[in-house]
Amino acid sequence: MEVIPAIDIKCGRCVQLQQGVRDAVIFSADNPLAIALEWLNLGASRLHIIDLDAAFLDNDNFTLIRDIVEQVKSMAKIQVGGGIRTYKAATRLLLLGVDRVIFGTAVFRSPELIERIADEYSPGRVMVALDVRRGKVAIDGWREVTDMGMREAAAKAADIGAGSILFTNIDVEGLMRGVDIAVIEDFISYTSLPVVVSGGVTTLEDVVKIAETGASGVVIGSALYTGKIDYSEVVNKLRRRQDSNL
């Protein structure tokens, strides 16, 4: 299972928000590029970059993301999301060398866009973000909750050509109180696509529980930046677990 550090960018800074609320900043630091390089130095093989300004339709951080991608793409895979609602927005990232782009709102507003990107670039380069609040999918930076449940959303992601799913449980995201493992298990049972889990990851034990569900990856944000989780310790723990299962 991949352990993926989150680099959420807002106004050119690396931040972590509580519950996705734009002003509820629980961590903030300058120089996201230096932070990206530090995660690579610790052994990260993939980075998870989210453009929060683009997600909130405030602006975008494309220039900064471009600089990060150009610096690190030869050393690690990169997935980027946040406000990717047009063909241009998706393709300019893919052409930079981003491994996969993450679509959220577009799943509901313009599914044909996702089908087109999957057809032209391959499903493996398309990740669909399903952000769930109380069992229903939220869109537009989590400001609107749809009527679509998790099972239907998982099926829709597969139908429109996604190669993987990013599943976020908003109910626990950013609270650093742990994951709801039952919700994760339920969601993974709904799909045969690889699922990367985020939201609420607070302890090493949370990561191990997620690995046991069969998730293909876990994104960790606030717990890494506040020191609740040590990245190297997590990677070593999972490696030992894997070795013991061989």
Backbone torsions as a table, in degrees:
resi	resn	phi	psi	omega
1	MET	NA	131.8	178.3
2	GLU	-75.7	137.1	173.1
3	VAL	-106.5	112.6	-166.2
4	ILE	-115.6	112.9	175.8
5	PRO	-68.6	140.2	177.8
6	ALA	-92.3	136.2	172.0
7	ILE	-125.9	93.7	178.9
8	ASP	-91.9	128.8	-172.7
9	ILE	-114.0	127.6	178.5
10	LYS	-138.4	121.9	-179.1
11	CYS	53.4	39.4	176.6
12	GLY	78.5	3.6	-178.5
13	ARG	-114.4	154.3	173.5
14	CYS	-85.1	119.8	-175.6
15	VAL	-132.0	165.0	167.7
16	GLN	-131.3	130.3	-178.8
17	LEU	-107.7	151.1	174.2
18	GLN	-92.3	123.6	178.1
19	GLN	59.4	22.4	177.0
20	GLY	72.3	10.9	-179.9
21	VAL	-80.7	124.0	-169.0
22	ARG	-59.1	-29.6	-178.6
23	ASP	-99.2	-1.7	-179.3
24	ALA	-91.0	69.0	-175.0
25	VAL	-86.3	122.1	179.1
26	ILE	-107.4	-9.2	173.9
27	PHE	-153.9	140.3	178.0
28	SER	-151.7	134.2	178.5
29	ALA	-150.3	148.7	177.3
30	ASP	-83.4	172.7	175.8
31	ASN	60.1	65.9	176.1
32	PRO	-57.3	-29.6	178.5
33	LEU	-63.4	-45.3	178.7
34	ALA	-62.3	-37.3	178.6
35	ILE	-66.2	-42.0	177.6
36	ALA	-58.9	-44.7	-179.5
37	LEU	-65.3	-33.6	178.5
38	GLU	-66.3	-40.3	177.6
39	TRP	-63.5	-38.1	177.5
40	LEU	-65.0	-38.7	178.6
41	ASN	-62.5	-28.1	179.3
42	LEU	-86.5	-0.8	174.5
43	GLY	108.0	6.1	179.4
44	ALA	-64.5	135.4	178.3
45	SER	-105.3	-5.8	176.4
46	ARG	-149.4	143.7	175.3
47	LEU	-118.7	147.2	-179.4
48	HIS	-114.9	106.5	-175.7
49	ILE	-110.8	126.7	178.7
50	ILE	-121.7	127.4	176.6
51	ASP	-90.0	95.9	-176.6
52	LEU	-67.3	-35.9	179.4
53	ASP	-63.1	-41.5	177.7
54	ALA	-66.2	-38.3	179.0
55	ALA	-63.1	-38.1	-179.3
56	PHE	-86.2	1.6	-179.0
57	LEU	62.0	28.9	178.9
58	ASP	-87.1	-40.7	-177.9
59	ASN	-176.6	-151.2	169.6
60	ASP	-153.5	167.9	-178.8
61	ASN	-119.7	35.8	-173.8
62	PHE	-58.7	-43.1	-177.8
63	THR	-59.6	-43.8	179.1
64	LEU	-66.8	-43.5	179.1
65	ILE	-63.1	-39.4	176.8
66	ARG	-58.6	-44.3	-179.8
67	ASP	-62.4	-41.1	179.0
68	ILE	-64.4	-47.3	-178.1
69	VAL	-59.9	-45.7	-178.1
70	GLU	-63.2	-31.3	-178.9
71	GLN	-79.5	-33.5	-168.5
72	VAL	-114.7	-8.8	-172.2
73	LYS	-63.5	-22.6	177.8
74	SER	-80.7	-11.1	-176.3
75	MET	-110.8	-21.9	-177.1
76	ALA	-156.5	157.6	173.7
77	LYS	-81.3	150.9	-176.3
78	ILE	-131.7	133.4	171.6
79	GLN	-118.0	136.6	-174.2
80	VAL	-128.9	136.9	176.2
81	GLY	-142.6	178.3	179.5
82	GLY	108.4	99.8	174.9
83	GLY	72.6	21.4	178.1
84	ILE	-85.6	94.5	-173.5
85	ARG	-121.7	-1.5	-177.9
86	THR	-133.1	162.4	177.4
87	TYR	-61.2	-42.4	-179.4
88	LYS	-61.8	-44.9	-178.2
89	ALA	-62.1	-39.1	-179.3
90	ALA	-72.6	-47.4	-173.3
91	THR	-71.1	-32.2	180.0
92	ARG	-66.8	-28.7	175.3
93	LEU	-75.7	-43.7	179.6
94	LEU	-63.0	-38.8	179.9
95	LEU	-69.6	-22.1	175.5
96	LEU	-71.2	-24.7	-175.3
97	GLY	115.1	10.5	173.9
98	VAL	-63.4	133.0	-176.9
99	ASP	-67.4	-45.7	176.5
100	ARG	-149.5	144.5	177.4
101	VAL	-101.0	148.1	-174.8
102	ILE	-109.8	120.0	178.5
103	PHE	-103.9	134.7	176.3
104	GLY	-119.0	-83.8	-179.0
105	THR	-57.0	-34.6	-178.1
106	ALA	-60.9	-23.6	177.9
107	VAL	-57.7	-34.2	-176.8
108	PHE	-100.5	-34.9	-176.8
109	ARG	-83.7	-36.7	-176.1
110	SER	-149.9	67.9	-179.2
111	PRO	-60.3	-25.0	179.1
112	GLU	-64.8	-27.5	176.3
113	LEU	-63.5	-44.6	-179.4
114	ILE	-65.8	-40.9	177.0
115	GLU	-60.4	-40.1	-179.6
116	ARG	-66.1	-45.0	179.9
117	ILE	-64.8	-42.5	179.0
118	ALA	-62.4	-37.5	-179.8
119	ASP	-70.4	-40.8	-175.9
120	GLU	-80.7	-33.6	-173.2
121	TYR	-114.4	-13.3	-179.4
122	SER	102.0	145.9	178.2
123	PRO	-58.9	-29.2	-178.9
124	GLY	-61.0	-19.0	-179.0
125	ARG	-100.7	10.0	179.6
126	VAL	-119.9	119.8	174.4
127	MET	-116.2	134.0	177.1
128	VAL	-103.9	127.1	177.9
129	ALA	-92.0	121.5	175.1
130	LEU	-114.3	104.3	-177.9
131	ASP	-99.8	118.5	-168.0
132	VAL	-115.6	129.9	174.2
133	ARG	-121.5	118.6	-178.7
134	ARG	50.7	43.0	174.7
135	GLY	84.6	-3.9	-179.6
136	LYS	-116.7	146.8	-177.2
137	VAL	-77.6	133.7	177.5
138	ALA	-106.6	147.3	179.9
139	ILE	-133.6	-177.2	179.7
140	ASP	53.1	56.0	-179.9
141	GLY	62.6	32.2	177.6
142	TRP	71.2	12.1	-177.6
143	ARG	-84.2	-19.5	179.7
144	GLU	-124.4	126.6	177.1
145	VAL	-100.2	125.0	-178.8
146	THR	-84.4	179.6	176.4
147	ASP	-92.4	3.5	-174.4
148	MET	-85.7	126.4	178.3
149	GLY	-83.4	174.8	-173.6
150	MET	-65.1	-42.4	-177.0
151	ARG	-64.6	-46.1	179.6
152	GLU	-63.8	-39.5	-179.4
153	ALA	-66.0	-40.0	178.6
154	ALA	-62.6	-41.8	178.5
155	ALA	-65.3	-40.6	-179.9
156	LYS	-63.6	-41.1	178.9
157	ALA	-58.0	-44.2	179.1
158	ALA	-66.6	-40.5	-176.6
159	ASP	-63.4	-33.1	-176.0
160	ILE	-94.1	6.3	170.0
161	GLY	103.3	10.7	179.4
162	ALA	-63.8	143.1	175.5
163	GLY	-95.2	-14.9	179.9
164	SER	-161.2	165.9	-179.1
165	ILE	-127.8	136.5	169.3
166	LEU	-101.1	113.4	-177.5
167	PHE	-105.3	119.9	179.1
168	THR	-119.9	124.8	174.0
169	ASN	-90.3	99.5	-176.2
170	ILE	-62.5	-29.3	-176.1
171	ASP	-59.1	-25.6	-179.7
172	VAL	-117.3	-4.7	-174.3
173	GLU	-63.3	131.4	174.8
174	GLY	76.9	-4.2	-178.0
175	LEU	-87.4	-17.9	-179.5
176	MET	53.0	46.3	176.4
177	ARG	-117.7	8.3	179.2
178	GLY	104.1	169.9	-177.9
179	VAL	-95.0	160.5	171.0
180	ASP	-100.9	93.0	-170.5
181	ILE	-66.1	-29.5	179.9
182	ALA	-64.3	-39.3	178.8
183	VAL	-65.6	-40.9	179.1
184	ILE	-64.1	-45.4	179.2
185	GLU	-60.4	-42.4	178.7
186	ASP	-60.2	-48.3	-176.5
187	PHE	-62.7	-45.8	-178.6
188	ILE	-61.3	-30.3	179.3
189	SER	-70.0	-15.4	-176.7
190	TYR	-85.6	-11.0	-171.6
191	THR	-143.2	152.5	173.6
192	SER	-97.4	-3.7	178.2
193	LEU	-73.2	151.1	173.1
194	PRO	-60.8	136.5	-178.3
195	VAL	-119.9	125.5	171.9
196	VAL	-101.7	130.8	-173.3
197	VAL	-104.3	139.8	171.4
198	SER	-143.0	165.2	176.7
199	GLY	105.8	109.8	173.1
200	GLY	84.2	-0.3	-177.4
201	VAL	-65.7	117.5	-170.0
202	THR	-125.4	-31.1	-174.2
203	THR	-132.2	166.0	174.2
204	LEU	-58.2	-38.0	179.9
205	GLU	-63.2	-36.0	175.9
206	ASP	-58.9	-44.5	-177.5
207	VAL	-64.1	-43.5	179.3
208	VAL	-62.2	-42.7	178.3
209	LYS	-61.2	-40.5	178.8
210	ILE	-65.1	-40.8	177.8
211	ALA	-59.4	-36.7	-178.7
212	GLU	-69.9	-18.2	178.2
213	THR	-77.9	-14.3	-175.8
214	GLY	94.2	9.2	176.8
215	ALA	-60.0	146.7	-179.8
216	SER	-83.6	-17.2	-179.1
217	GLY	-166.8	166.9	175.2
218	VAL	-138.0	132.9	174.8
219	VAL	-97.6	128.9	179.6
220	ILE	-121.4	130.8	-179.2
221	GLY	-121.9	-88.6	-172.2
222	SER	-54.9	-40.3	-177.1
223	ALA	-64.5	-32.1	176.2
224	LEU	-71.2	-43.8	-173.8
225	TYR	-75.5	-21.8	178.5
226	THR	-99.3	1.6	175.8
227	GLY	83.8	7.7	178.8
228	LYS	-72.6	-27.2	177.1
229	ILE	-125.9	134.4	174.6
230	ASP	-97.4	120.9	-173.6
231	TYR	-58.8	-47.4	-178.2
232	SER	-61.7	-38.5	179.3
233	GLU	-63.6	-41.4	179.0
234	VAL	-62.6	-49.2	-178.3
235	VAL	-60.9	-43.1	179.6
236	ASN	-65.8	-38.9	178.6
237	LYS	-62.5	-46.3	-179.6
238	LEU	-67.3	-35.3	178.4
239	ARG	-65.2	-43.6	177.5
240	ARG	-63.2	-38.8	179.0
241	ARG	-63.9	-42.9	179.5
242	GLN	-64.6	-43.3	179.5
243	ASP	-61.1	-38.3	-178.4
244	SER	-71.0	-19.5	-179.6
245	ASN	-91.7	-6.5	-178.8
246	LEU	-73.9	NA	NA
